[in-house]
Amino acid sequence: MTLNKVDREAVPDMPNRLGIAGIEFIEYATSRPQALGQVLENMGFRPVARHRSREVTLYRQGTMNLVVNANPDDARVSGTVDGQPVISAVAFRVQDALKAHNRCMDLGAWSVGSHAQAMELHIPAIHGPGGSRFYFVDRWQEFSIYDIDFKPIPTVDPNPPALAGMSYFGVVQYIGASRSADWQTYYEHMFDFSSIPDEERFGILPKGKLMKSPCGTFLWQLVEPDVWMDGDDSPECLQRIGFGVPNVAEAVAALKARGVEFVESTQLHPEDRGALTRAALGSVAFELVHK
């Protein structure tokens, strides 16, 4: 086979018109930041910085940034039910934040108004499911958004290592009945995600439709209610974070030693492919997936 032959039949890369390069941070909104912080610390995260003007704390481990938003002036915080935390935002790393935002606006997205104060960064965002937001961040390499908007917590390691090699694997989104095709079209159209065949599964929860980010670094799972849940009128929302780990059994053992409990039943229990933590604070659960 000649070089010309290889070039002629080369498979083109998937389109990535926003220049998505991974997840920069995931944000929880909560009126109980201390309680949620304890849950996150049990999972291996450490608080490393606090926002300069809002009640917002940055948690980190390894390559993962996780933001806890308890700012009482934020409607997403005041709108939480019974103090249960909700995933309120996912920030995508992109090559050019303004260009990515403008493209989404051209495709029909709804923009989120800026609430940046003096000397704070404006991070472009669009509305997502269930009142959540999708942010676009292009300052994530030598210079980051945290260098401007956050103050480091003294004596704390700003880059704590990842427990059991954890990294972001993906996000689980709960959707309405018979809405899979609509949401698949949305993510394909807006972000250039691509659907994964139903026979290709990850972890131990086989339900839902899987989509892959155009950069190939994380997945998105769309889960409809069970057929027998005819009366389910729960709002569509970002439900759960998935962590990729090189060894599920070792990760489960390390987390159990820190007090994390896992779902264990005849239908669902930790195994080599994955594991699911028991919900804390009524709504916070994490999924481990072999990566």
N, C-alpha and C positions, 0 to 999 in steps of 0.2 A: 504493500500500500504506500503510495507516494505522499509527500507532504501536501501537494496540491489536492489530492483526493481527501485527505483529512480536513483541510480547510473548507473544502466545498461542502462536506457533510457534517460540519461542526454544528452541534445543537446550540442555539442561541440561549443566552442567559434569560431568566425570567425578568420581565419589566420591573423596574423599581423607580418610578418617576418622581417619588418624593425623596429618594435617597435614604430610605430607612436603614439604620445600621444597628438596631437593637433597642432594648428598653433602658431608658435613663433612670427613671424612678417610677414607683407605684405609690399612690397616695391613699391613705385611709382617712375618712372623716369620722370624728367621734367626740362626744362630750365627756368621755372617760379616758383621757390620755394616759394617766398613770396605770390604769388597769390594762389597757392595750399594750403599753410599753412593757409591762411584765410578761405578757404573752410573747411579745416579739423577742425579748431577751432570752426567754426559755428556748426560742427557736434559733438562737445564736446571734441575733442582731444586737448592736450596741448603739446607744445614743451618742452621736459624735458632734452635733452642732445644733444651734437653735436659731430660728429666724430673728432678724434684727427688729422687726416691728410687729410681728404677729405671733400668736400662740401656736407655733409650728415647730416640730422637732424632726431632725434628720437622723434616721437609723441606718446602719450600714453593716454589712459583712461581705468580705470578698469583693466581687464586682457588683454587688446588689445595693442599690440605694432605695430606702423605703421611708416615706414621709408620713408623719402623723399630724393631721390638721385638726386642731381643737379650737381654732379661732372662732369665738362666739358670733362675730359679725358675718361669718360665711353661712349662707343659707343651707349649704350641704351639711354643715355641722348641726345647726339648729333644727334641721329637718329629720335628723336621725330618730328612730323610734326606740323608746325605752333604753336609750344609751347604747344601743347595739352599733358597733362600728360598721361602716360600709366602705367598699373600695370606691373611691370617689374620682380617681384619675389614673391614667397611664400616660407617661411621657415617652414619646418615641425619639430616639436619636436620629437626626437627619443632617444632611449636608448643608442645607440652607433653610432655616426655620421660617422666614418670611415667605420664601418662594413656596415651601410646602403648604403653608397656611393658605396662601392665595390660590394655589391649585385646588385645594379642597373646597374653598369658597366658590370657585368657578364650577365645581362639580355639584354644588347644591348644599354644602355643609352650612351649619349655623355657627357663626363666630361667637366666642365668649369675650365679653367686654373686659378690658384691662383694669385691674385695681392696684397696679403698681404705684407706690408712693415715690417721693423724691429719693434719688440715689438707688432705686431698686430696678431690677431688670424687668422688662416686659416680655413674658413668655407667651407666644401666640398659642391659641387653643381653639378647638371647636367642641360643640356639644356631642356627648356620647350617650349610650343607653342609660336609662334610669336616672337622669340628672348628672351623670358623670361627665368627665372631660377627657379629651385627647390633647395633650400638649406636644409641641414640637420644639426640640432643644438641639441647637447646633454648637453649643459650648460644652463639650464633654471630653476633650482631650487634654492638652496642656493647661487650658484655662476652663474652669467650669462655672456653672451658675451658682454653686455654693460659695465660691470665693467672694461673691458680691453680696448675696442676700442673707448669708448665715454667719454666725459667730461660732467658732470652734469651742467646744466644751473643754476647759482647762484640764490637763493631766490625763486626758482620754486619748488613746491611740486612734488617730483619724482613719486608719485603714485596718480594722480588725480582720483577721483571717476568716475565711468561710468555714463554718462547721461542716465536717464530713464532705467538703468539696461542693457545697450547694451553690447553685446559680439559677437564674431565672430560666424556667422551661416554658412557661406559658400562662395564659389566663383563661379561666372558665367563665363563660357568660350564660346566664339563664335567659331564655327567650320565650315568647308566647307560643301556643300550640300552632303547628303548621306554619311557623315563621322561618324555618331554616333556610329555605330558598331565598327569601327576602334579605336575610342578614348575610348570606353568602355573597349575594350580588352586591350588597353594600360594601363589604370588605374587599371584594375584588375590584370594584369600581373606584372606591375611595383610596385604598392603600396598596393595591396590587397584590393582595394576599391570593394564595392559590389553594384550592381544595385538595385534601388528601383522600385517597380511596378508602372506602369504609373498611376494607379488609386490613388496612394498615393501622394498628392500634398501639397505644403507649399506655403504660401504667396499668391500673387494675379496674378502672371505671370505663367500660366499653361504650357507654352511651354517647350520643351526640355526633355532630359533624365537626371534623377537624380541618383547620386551615393553617397554612404555613406562611410566615412573614416573607416578604420578597428578599430579605437578606438571609433567610434560612436560619436565624438564630433563636427564634421562639415560635410557639404555636398558639393558636386561638381555638377554643372549643365552644361550640354552640350546643346548648342542651335544652330541648323542649321538655315540658311536663309529661309525665307518664300518661298513657291513653286513659287509664282509669281515673285520672284526676280531672274530670270534666269541669268541675266547678273551680278549678285553680285560676284565680285572678291576680296572682302575685305579679308585681311589676317586673319588667325586664331589667336586668342589672348585671354588673360585674360581680361574680359570686365568690371566686376562689383563685388563689395563686398556686401555680405549680412550680416546684423546685426540681431541677435535674440533679441527680447525684450519681457518682460512679458505682457506688455499692449501696443498695437499698437497705440490706440487713444491718450494715455498719452504721448507716445514718439513723435508722430506727433505734438501734441500741444506744447511740450517743444521745439522741433526743429523749428517750425514755429515762436515761440517767439524769436528765435535767428536769424531769417532771412532766414531760409532754405525753399525753395519752393518745392512743390510736384506736380507730374503729376496728373491732375484732368480733366477727360473727361467722356463721356458717356460710353466708353469702359474700362476706367481705373481710379480709384480714391481710396484714402485711405479708408480702411475698417478694421474690426477687425482682419482679417487674415494677412494684410500686406499693404505696401505703397512703392512708388518709388519716389525718389527725382528727380527734374529736373536736367538735365545735366549742370554742371558748367565747365567753361573753355573749352567747346566744347566736353568733353569726360568723366568727372567725375560724376558718379551717384552712389547712394547707395540705397539698398533695405532693408526695414524693414520687418521682418517676425516674426509672433507670435511664441514664444518659451516657 
